[in-house]
Amino acid sequence: MKKPNVMILRTEGTNCDEEAFFAFEKAGGNPKMVHINDLRNKKESFDNFNVLVLPGGFAYGDDVVSGKILAVELTSFFEKELKKFIERKDTVVIGICNGFQVLVRTGLLPFRNIGEMDATLTNNDSGHFECRWIHLKIEENSKSPILKNIGGQIVSYQVAHGEGKFYATDAVMDKIEKEGLVALRYVDESGNPTQNYPENPNGALHAIAGITDPTGRIFGLMPHPERFVLEEQHPNFKRMKKVTPQGLPIFENIITFIQSQ
């Protein structure tokens, strides 16, 4: 079966690209590092890829606010290409950490309104950068193919961000909940969504750690599943009887979905 082509989009300040590349390669994809300038000068094209990955890091140093400059670059120079890409049935977009911030600022999340911001990711309530492993619950009612067969599971991923608080108006939050767009929530030791720090590391409303668009094919999350695709990547793997790489299924599901189209 043909391996889907995966674009790992890079620019100045991106620093989780190699982890994303490794995760998709391990999941059965054909990843390629693509600098945004290669898209602008036509050396690369969205048409040649099935997956667009916006990795973590600090794009353009997070100048202005996190992800803003890259978001403006995408909506200013690639609006038509992005619309064409997401309208195809054999594509997926995933933004991790800084990539989630970019997706929200482009308007691709939560409602596919390119050029319009319906929500934001803002400064952590703690007032500082948070780097820790946290517990998350994958939403049971999500219809996203990216979360197929893993809904309801409690997983552990690492967070590493300073602007991860998901925030929107009450009307937008109600729409997100009503349409089942929440993908993951921060939970306490009992598996219940929480606003308490540090289980919720940033104060995100409704404990939201990740969302999808209505199709489920555009997915953004603050935690880093690409940092847990090998059992050795868990900080306590030597002390645990069995370690399952809980980030890997997300990447495997993306590959499986593309291959089924």
C-alpha positions in Angstrom: 0.0 0.0 0.0 1.3 3.4 -1.0 2.7 5.5 1.8 0.9 8.9 2.2 3.1 11.9 1.6 3.5 14.1 4.7 4.7 17.7 4.6 6.5 18.7 7.8 6.3 22.5 7.4 9.4 24.4 8.7 10.3 28.0 9.2 12.6 30.0 11.5 12.1 28.9 15.1 10.5 25.5 14.3 12.2 22.9 16.6 10.0 19.9 16.9 10.1 19.0 13.2 12.5 16.0 13.6 10.2 14.4 16.2 7.2 14.9 14.0 9.2 13.4 11.0 10.1 10.4 13.1 6.6 9.8 14.4 5.1 9.8 10.9 7.9 7.7 9.5 7.3 5.1 12.3 3.5 5.2 11.6 4.0 4.3 8.0 4.0 7.7 6.2 6.5 9.3 3.8 7.5 12.5 5.6 9.4 15.3 4.0 10.8 18.5 5.5 9.5 21.5 3.6 10.6 25.0 4.3 7.8 27.6 3.8 10.1 29.4 1.3 10.1 26.3 -0.9 6.3 26.7 -1.1 6.6 30.4 -1.9 9.1 29.9 -4.7 7.1 26.9 -6.1 9.8 24.3 -5.4 7.1 22.4 -3.4 3.4 22.3 -3.7 0.5 21.4 -1.4 -0.8 19.2 -4.3 1.9 16.7 -3.8 1.0 15.9 -0.1 -1.7 14.2 1.9 -0.8 15.5 5.3 0.2 19.0 6.4 2.0 19.1 9.7 2.6 22.3 11.7 5.1 21.2 14.3 5.9 22.6 17.7 8.5 25.2 18.4 8.6 29.0 18.3 7.9 30.1 14.7 9.6 33.4 14.1 10.4 33.5 17.8 6.7 33.9 18.6 7.1 37.6 17.9 3.9 39.6 18.4 2.1 36.5 19.9 2.6 32.8 19.4 2.1 31.5 15.9 0.9 34.9 14.6 3.5 35.6 11.9 3.4 32.1 10.4 -0.4 32.3 10.4 -0.4 35.6 8.6 2.1 34.2 6.1 -0.1 31.2 5.4 -3.3 33.2 5.0 -1.6 35.9 2.9 0.3 33.8 0.5 -1.5 30.4 0.5 -5.2 31.0 1.1 -6.3 29.4 -2.2 -3.9 26.5 -1.8 -5.1 25.8 1.8 -8.7 25.9 0.8 -8.0 23.5 -2.0 -6.0 21.2 0.3 -8.7 21.0 3.0 -11.5 20.5 0.5 -9.8 17.3 -0.8 -11.0 14.1 0.9 -7.6 12.5 1.1 -6.0 15.1 3.4 -5.3 15.8 7.0 -3.9 18.8 8.8 -2.3 18.5 12.3 -0.9 21.3 14.4 1.0 20.5 17.5 1.7 23.1 20.2 3.0 26.1 18.2 1.2 24.4 15.2 -2.1 24.5 17.1 -1.6 28.2 17.8 -1.0 28.7 14.1 -4.1 26.8 13.1 -6.3 28.8 15.5 -4.8 32.1 14.2 -5.3 31.2 10.6 -9.0 30.4 11.3 -8.7 26.8 10.1 -9.7 25.9 13.7 -12.3 25.5 14.9 -14.6 26.3 12.0 -12.5 26.4 8.9 -12.9 30.2 8.6 -9.6 31.1 6.9 -8.6 34.6 7.9 -11.0 34.8 10.8 -10.1 34.1 14.4 -13.0 32.5 16.4 -10.9 31.5 19.4 -7.4 32.0 20.7 -4.6 30.4 22.7 -3.3 32.9 25.2 -0.9 33.2 28.2 -0.9 30.4 30.8 -2.7 31.3 34.0 0.5 30.5 35.8 2.3 33.3 34.1 5.2 31.2 33.0 6.3 28.4 30.6 5.0 25.0 31.6 6.9 21.8 30.8 5.6 18.7 32.4 3.9 15.3 31.6 0.1 15.6 32.1 -2.9 13.3 31.8 -5.5 13.8 29.1 -8.8 12.1 28.2 -9.6 11.6 24.5 -13.1 12.5 23.9 -15.5 9.6 23.4 -18.0 11.6 21.2 -15.4 12.8 18.7 -16.1 11.7 15.1 -12.6 12.5 14.0 -10.9 9.6 12.1 -7.7 10.7 13.8 -9.1 9.5 17.1 -10.7 6.3 15.8 -10.7 3.5 18.4 -9.0 5.5 21.1 -11.9 7.6 22.3 -12.4 7.5 26.1 -8.7 6.6 26.8 -6.6 8.4 29.4 -3.2 9.1 28.0 0.0 10.9 29.1 1.7 13.4 26.9 4.2 16.2 27.6 3.3 19.8 27.4 5.8 22.6 26.8 4.3 26.0 26.2 3.8 29.5 27.5 0.6 30.4 25.6 -1.6 27.3 25.8 -4.8 28.6 27.4 -7.7 27.9 25.0 -10.1 30.7 25.2 -13.2 31.8 23.3 -16.6 33.6 23.9 -19.4 31.6 25.5 -21.2 31.4 22.2 -18.2 29.9 20.4 -17.5 27.5 23.3 -21.1 26.4 23.2 -20.8 25.8 19.4 -17.6 23.8 19.9 -19.2 21.6 22.5 -22.5 21.2 20.6 -20.7 20.2 17.4 -18.4 17.7 19.2 -15.2 19.4 18.2 -13.3 18.8 21.5 -10.6 16.2 20.9 -8.8 16.0 24.3 -9.2 17.5 27.8 -6.9 17.9 30.7 -7.9 15.5 33.5 -7.1 14.8 37.1 -6.0 11.5 38.6 -9.5 10.3 38.6 -9.9 11.0 34.9 -12.2 14.0 35.3 -11.8 17.2 33.3 -10.2 19.8 35.6 -9.5 23.5 35.7 -7.1 22.9 38.6 -3.4 23.6 38.2 -1.1 21.9 37.5 -3.3 19.1 36.1 -4.6 21.8 33.7 -1.3 23.5 33.1 -2.6 26.6 31.5 -6.2 27.3 32.6 -7.8 26.3 29.3 -11.5 26.8 29.3 -13.5 23.6 29.5 -10.1 21.9 30.1 -9.6 21.8 26.4 -6.2 20.5 25.2 -7.1 19.9 21.6 -9.9 20.4 19.1 -10.8 19.4 15.5 -12.8 21.1 12.8 -16.3 19.8 11.9 -14.8 17.3 9.4 -12.4 15.9 12.0 -9.6 16.1 9.5 -8.0 19.3 10.9 -6.7 18.7 14.4 -4.8 20.9 16.8 -3.5 20.1 20.3 -1.1 21.7 22.8 0.4 18.5 24.2 3.1 16.6 22.2 2.1 13.1 21.1 5.1 12.9 18.8 7.3 12.8 21.9 5.7 9.5 23.0 5.9 7.1 20.0 8.6 4.9 21.7 8.2 3.4 25.1 11.7 4.7 26.0 10.5 8.3 25.6 8.4 8.0 28.8 10.4 9.4 31.7 9.5 6.4 33.9 9.7 3.6 31.4 12.3 1.7 33.5 10.1 1.8 36.6 6.8 0.7 34.8 5.9 -2.9 34.1 4.5 -2.1 30.7 4.8 1.1 28.7 2.6 1.6 25.6 3.6 4.5 23.4 0.4 6.5 23.7 1.1 9.1 21.1 1.7 6.6 18.2 -2.0 5.8 17.5 -2.7 9.4 16.5 -0.1 9.2 13.7 -1.1 5.6 12.7 -4.8 6.7 12.5 -3.9 9.5 10.2 -1.9 7.2 7.9 -4.7 4.6 7.9 -7.4 7.2 7.1 -5.4 8.5 4.2 -4.8 5.0 2.8 -8.5 4.2 3.0 -9.5 7.1 0.8 
